[in-house]
Each structure stands twice: as C-alpha cells, then as structure tokens.
Amino acid sequence: DQQVKQNSPSLSVQEGRISILNCDYTNSMFDYFLWYKKYPAEGPTFLISISSIKDKNEDGRFTVFLNKSAKHLSLHIVPSQPGDSAVYFCAVIPRKGKLIFGQGTTLQVKP
Amino acid sequence: GAGVSQSPRYKVAKRGQDVALRCDPISGHVSLFWYQQALGQGPEFLTYFQNEAQLDKSGLPSDRFFAERPEGSVSTLKIQRTQQEDSAVYLCASSPDGLYGYTFGSGTRLTVV
C-alpha cells in the first residue's frame, strides 16, 4: 500500500511558467517531508524539505507547501527553466534510517 | 571521495547467477542505505547500516538478498540466484546521521536475462 503518492506521472510546462508538482501521504504522523530531483543515469539529489511545524518553505525558485489537514504537499517552481526537466520525487522519513518515496513525476519544461 | 561511488554502473546477469554490488559512501558518513528502484517507480528501501551494524533489513525482498558493511565504510549488496524480477537500479546512499543529508550514488543498473 502506497504511503506516499504522486498521482501525476508527468507534467509539461512552458519555460518561464510555474510548475506545480503534487504529493499526497496517508499517515498523519509523518512530520518531515522532502523533494528530490533525479536526472537520467544519476542518483536522486536533495532539493528542498519542510517540517510539519511549517506550512511553507522557500529556496530561490523552489517553494514547498504543506497542507497537514489534507495530507498534501506541493512543490512550486517559478519560473520554470529547461534545466528543471527531470523526475521529481517526494519523500518522507517515518523513522531514522528510512525514506519512503512516491512514484515520481516527470517534469518537462519546454523552451 | 566527494560523493557516493557505486560499481559496477551496469551489470547483466544470467538468471541463477550470483551478483555483488559495491558502494563506497562519503568518508565519515556513519549511515548507509540501499534502495531498489524498479522502472517507473520510486526508490524502495532495502536496508540500513549504522557503522558496521545492520539496523534495519526489513526491505530486503527475500533471503536471496544479503548486505554487509564489515568495517563500517564500504558496503556490498549480494543477490544470490538472480531472477528476472531482480532487474532494477540499485541505489546506495550515505548520511552523517541517518536522518538528514542523504547523498545518493548514481546506482547500479542490474539486468537479469
């Protein structure tokens, strides 16, 4: 049973526009959430995180929003750039030593 | 080294063959993890080491999978009698403390034919 779900396998946006990637989770006890970015033939790289005590965290063009009541988080990329084209995974840390990933969303940013 | 190094990058194994995948973590990182990523899926947890102790192996799919980290640095993931469903990318990650700061290697793509 998927504890972390990314229901959109792919997303295509125009350069300069906003990209919004979504993620839902099932366990309200989760308290730390991360986004990873993955290029082909490379391992995932950490992008941004948020603790459950916050509802927003911003880092440059990347902002993560957390809606605890809906058990939903989203990643906003503004403005989107062609180099942002990659697979994006949301993840949670239920306990020390383990990450649970979503299935991933492939983002394509068109020039 | 500066990052997590995995070898080989690609491995083709005949069904029934044993394979060994190597991971060199970032120097000084106490925690080491193995994940399996099937095509079109997110990485799935296999096992976790803190130094040489294997603290969690709950994700290993069967007793054909075995991991070790005898000196608390380099780790080897061994798969015995490989089967086609073992075909996946095997990712290794290390972390200073097991909670944050995960750094992933580029993975080993295993294809069982």
Interface residues (C-beta under 8 A of the other chain):
Chain A: V4 Q6 P9 A41 E42 G43 P44 T45 F46 S49 F89 A91 I93 K96 G97 K98 L99 I100 F101 G102 Q103 G104
Chain B: V4 S31 F33 Y35 G40 Q41 G42 P43 E44 F45 Y48 Q50 L55 D56 L91 A93 G98 L99 Y100 G101 Y102 T103 F104 G105 S106 G107
